[in-house]
Structure formats: C-alpha cells, structure tokens
Amino acid sequence: MPEKLKLLSWRDIVFVALPSLLLIAGAFWLAAQFIKPAPPDQLVVSTGGEGGAYQRFAARYKDVLARYGITLVDKPSAGSMENLQRLRNPDFEVDAAFIQGGTARLEEEDELVSLGDFYYEPLWIFTRDAALRGGDRILDLRGKRVAVGGPGSGTRHLALELLAANGIDATNTKLVEAGGLGVVERLQKNELDAVFAVGPTQSSLVWALLYTPGVHLMSLAHAEAYTRRFPYLARLVLPRGAVDLTLDIPPHDTQLVAPMTTLLVREGTHPALIDLLMQAAAEVHGAPGVFQKPGEFPRAGHSEFPSSKEADRYYKSGRPFLQRYLPFWAATMVDRMVVMLVPLLAVLLPLIKFAPQIYGWRVRSRIYRRYGELKFLENEINENPARHSRAEWIGKLERIEADASRIRTPLTFSDMLYTLRGHIDLVRDMILRKTSA
C-alpha cells in the first residue's frame, strides 16, 4: 500500500492530458491559419518616364528600403495612366505605382488603396516668346503647336482636360503627343509653340525649360477658376526668384495649378512593406520645398480610392510601435507571432487551472464509487440482517475492502482512502452486532 500511495495514476493523467493536448494543438493550428506570411524581400513599383520625377523619387525610396533589407524594383512607364493600367492588370507584377491626382477614377472591381497625398505636382506651361509673348491664358494657345505629353501620361490627361475647358481640341489646334527632354530641343527649333509638363520643380524637363533662353513660363490668370472646375487641382504661387535668385527665375510671381501625387498599392501588398513605404515617403517628401512647408507631406489625402489602413495608422501614430524599438525583421516576426497568444490565453491558461481539478475528480470518483457500494451494503443489512449469514455479509464487505486497497491513490488523496477504510470497519462492527455467528 505505501508504494501505491507514491504512484501517480497514469491512467488518469492520460485521460486528462491527451484531450488537453489535442485541444491545445487544435487551438494553435487554428491560430496559425491567421498568421500573416513573412514580408517579401522585394517591392515592385511602377514609376514613369526616364529621368522623370517618379523615377527620381523611387531611387530615393530604394535607398531607404535597402536599409531594411528590402529591394525596390523600378519599372519605368509612360506615366500615371499606364501605371493605373498595370495595377489593374492582375497578370502584371507590380505592388505600387505613382498616380497623378485626377487621372484615376475608382471602378467597382478595383482592389487598390491610397497611401495619401505625397507632394504637389504642378502643371507648367512653357511657350516660345516669339510665338506667345506674355500670354497668361490657355485660350491663347488656340491654333498653336502644343506638346501635351506622351500617350499614357498624366500630363496628357490633364492638358487635354484644361484645353477642352477652353474650347481647344485637335480640330483647331495641333496637339502633339510628346513629352520628355526631347521637347526642349523641338521648342528651340521652332517645331513647337508650347509645352505642357507636370512635375516638381526639380524634375529634369521642368528644370531644363526654366533655364532655356527664349522660353516663357505662363502664369495662369484663371488658376483659381480651374481649381473650382477641377476639385483635384490646387492653386500655387511660384514666388519671384524662387528657382534662382541670381538669374531672377521666375522674373515675377507665377500662378500655377497642381494636382497631388499619391502612391496606390494593391490591397494584397504586405502591410509591413506599406509601413516601410510610409516611412520612406516621410523621409523623402517631408523636407521643405518651393511649394511646401517642412513636414507637410505625406498627409492623409482625399483620393477617390479608399485609404490604406496602414497609412491611416501611420498618420495617427507614426511608425509601428514594435519598429521603434526592434529591428525591422524582429518587429515583423513578433507582429506575425502575436496571434499565437490567442490559444495561449484562451485555452492553455484555463487548462493549466482546471486540468489538476479534473485529475483530482477522476481519483476521487473511484473512492466515491466504493463509498456507494458500502452504503448499499449498509442499507441491506439494516433492512434485513437475516437475509444472509454473517460470513456472507463479511464476504461482501471484504470484496469492497479488497477493491479499495487496489485503488492507485496519490499521496495527496491518501486521507480519503484511510477514511474509507475506517468506514468499512464501522460497517463490519455493525454486521457483527446485527448477525449471529
């Protein structure tokens, strides 16, 4: 008996442990289905034409992402319109793309989200002094040779909208679908009278035209009116000498209109990569400029496309909490594995609390079973002691006692076993009193 008291009831342990293990395994398996995959080490961005602003900004993004072990792949394009087509084409490998405000309309099947407004992208209209001296209305371009940007570009889309608003189209004006640095030479050679360009001040085409002799930057007299007709446009003023104080470029305050540039991403883009894109955008576009104050961009936008949840969180709280204190790879791993806390809190902790109670109930139930047999025997004796002889009553009692002695009882429950044996002795005394030898 002492040896038995030292032994655990392995049958009870298995009875409790096996279902518990199966429950825990099932809970962890279910939680594992919600673990986000590890972020890819590559991000594909559709940019724009060679030497354009989109490519220049993508190159700076590339440097930022490289610090976190992410490779940015730049895929040049004709511009904003082609970028949108690529995003909508599921067979085209691209995660994000620069989009000029006003060039994209939300369609029912779109699965694209916006990361907000990144910077102003002014519209610049340059004319040859000889062709249009001092003109400040787009209407003055009627009947001229006008480069409106290449096919698929946001420049072409905006130029045609503004020209149409002034009653100008291909029937009364020669509209040349051309863009890039090549139009600078064509303007100088008198092959063009005016050039539309969209981009920041530092873009190669704008910069080249600003410094080209004999070229005039149009100040739009109707700039405010255009912002009312086209809500995606903002009115900007380029102060005198803001480009070059020494050469006095521009020679007077110049009114411009500008859409916002955003970055659209596919909804399936990994959230960790979107977080990095937001951090890169803040580093690249947050500096002061001719048209913006320090820290003005990026900011929550008013795009037709829904805003990314990660972008909204960034505008409210900044960098993700874990990335403030951990390396990127460690922060993403912890963020992915936090879902595994669900089974730990919902299943494992309650099991740790209740499993010992279930085990104790299993052990006590066997002792209670013998108590039940003892009680039935006692009732039989009280009702009809003469039903059996003393030897027969004692035999029944000894069988109960023998069963009790074979119960594997941990030391914790030994008091219950000794109490049972004491009660067996009380019933034995009752048998001796109520029966004859």
Rosetta blueprint (number, residue, H / E / L):
1 M L
2 P H
3 E H
4 K H
5 L H
6 K H
7 L L
8 L L
9 S L
10 W H
11 R H
12 D H
13 I H
14 V H
15 F H
16 V H
17 A H
18 L H
19 P H
20 S H
21 L H
22 L H
23 L H
24 I H
25 A H
26 G H
27 A H
28 F H
29 W H
30 L H
31 A H
32 A H
33 Q L
34 F L
35 I L
36 K L
37 P L
38 A L
39 P L
40 P L
41 D L
42 Q E
43 L E
44 V E
45 V E
46 S E
47 T L
48 G L
49 G L
50 E L
51 G L
52 G L
53 A H
54 Y H
55 Q H
56 R H
57 F H
58 A H
59 A H
60 R H
61 Y H
62 K H
63 D H
64 V H
65 L H
66 A H
67 R L
68 Y L
69 G L
70 I L
71 T E
72 L E
73 V E
74 D E
75 K E
76 P L
77 S L
78 A L
79 G L
80 S H
81 M H
82 E H
83 N H
84 L H
85 Q H
86 R H
87 L H
88 R H
89 N L
90 P L
91 D L
92 F L
93 E L
94 V L
95 D L
96 A E
97 A E
98 F E
99 I E
100 Q E
101 G L
102 G L
103 T L
104 A L
105 R L
106 L L
107 E L
108 E L
109 E L
110 D L
111 E L
112 L E
113 V E
114 S E
115 L E
116 G E
117 D E
118 F E
119 Y E
120 Y E
121 E L
122 P L
123 L E
124 W E
125 I E
126 F E
127 T E
128 R E
129 D L
130 A L
131 A L
132 L L
133 R L
134 G L
135 G L
136 D L
137 R L
138 I H
139 L H
140 D H
141 L H
142 R L
143 G L
144 K L
145 R E
146 V E
147 A E
148 V L
149 G L
150 G L
151 P L
152 G L
153 S L
154 G H
155 T H
156 R H
157 H H
158 L H
159 A H
160 L H
161 E H
162 L H
163 L H
164 A H
165 A H
166 N L
167 G L
168 I L
169 D L
170 A L
171 T L
172 N L
173 T L
174 K E
175 L E
176 V E
177 E L
178 A L
179 G L
180 G L
181 L L
182 G H
183 V H
184 V H
185 E H
186 R H
187 L H
188 Q H
189 K L
190 N L
191 E L
192 L L
193 D L
194 A E
195 V E
196 F E
197 A E
198 V E
199 G L
200 P L
201 T L
202 Q L
203 S L
204 S H
205 L H
206 V H
207 W H
208 A H
209 L H
210 L H
211 Y L
212 T L
213 P L
214 G L
215 V E
216 H E
217 L E
218 M L
219 S L
220 L L
221 A L
222 H L
223 A H
224 E H
225 A H
226 Y H
227 T H
228 R H
229 R H
230 F L
231 P L
232 Y L
233 L L
234 A E
235 R E
236 L E
237 V E
238 L E
239 P L
240 R L
241 G L
242 A L
243 V L
244 D E
245 L L
246 T L
247 L L
248 D L
249 I E
250 P L
251 P L
252 H L
253 D L
254 T E
255 Q E
256 L E
257 V E
258 A E
259 P L
260 M E
261 T E
262 T E
263 L E
264 L E
265 V E
266 R E
267 E L
268 G L
269 T L
270 H L
271 P H
272 A H
273 L H
274 I H
275 D H
276 L H
277 L H
278 M H
279 Q H
280 A H
281 A H
282 A H
283 E H
284 V H
285 H H
286 G L
287 A L
288 P L
289 G L
290 V L
291 F L
292 Q L
293 K L
294 P L
295 G L
296 E L
297 F L
298 P L
299 R E
300 A L
301 G L
302 H L
303 S L
304 E L
305 F L
306 P L
307 S E
308 S L
309 K H
310 E H
311 A H
312 D H
313 R H
314 Y H
315 Y H
316 K H
317 S H
318 G L
319 R L
320 P L
321 F L
322 L H
323 Q H
324 R H
325 Y L
326 L L
327 P L
328 F H
329 W H
330 A H
331 A H
332 T H
333 M H
334 V H
335 D H
336 R H
337 M H
338 V H
339 V H
340 M H
341 L H
342 V H
343 P H
344 L H
345 L H
346 A H
347 V H
348 L H
349 L H
350 P H
351 L H
352 I H
353 K H
354 F H
355 A H
356 P H
357 Q H
358 I H
359 Y H
360 G H
361 W H
362 R H
363 V H
364 R H
365 S H
366 R H
367 I H
368 Y H
369 R H
370 R H
371 Y H
372 G H
373 E H
374 L H
375 K H
376 F H
377 L H
378 E H
379 N H
380 E H
381 I H
382 N H
383 E H
384 N L
385 P H
386 A H
387 R H
388 H L
389 S L
390 R H
391 A H
392 E H
393 W H
394 I H
395 G H
396 K H
397 L H
398 E H
399 R H
400 I H
401 E H
402 A H
403 D H
404 A H
405 S H
406 R L
407 I L
408 R L
409 T L
410 P L
411 L H
412 T H
413 F H
414 S H
415 D H
416 M H
417 L H
418 Y H
419 T H
420 L H
421 R H
422 G H
423 H H
424 I H
425 D H
426 L H
427 V H
428 R H
429 D H
430 M H
431 I H
432 L H
433 R H
434 K H
435 T L
436 S L
437 A L
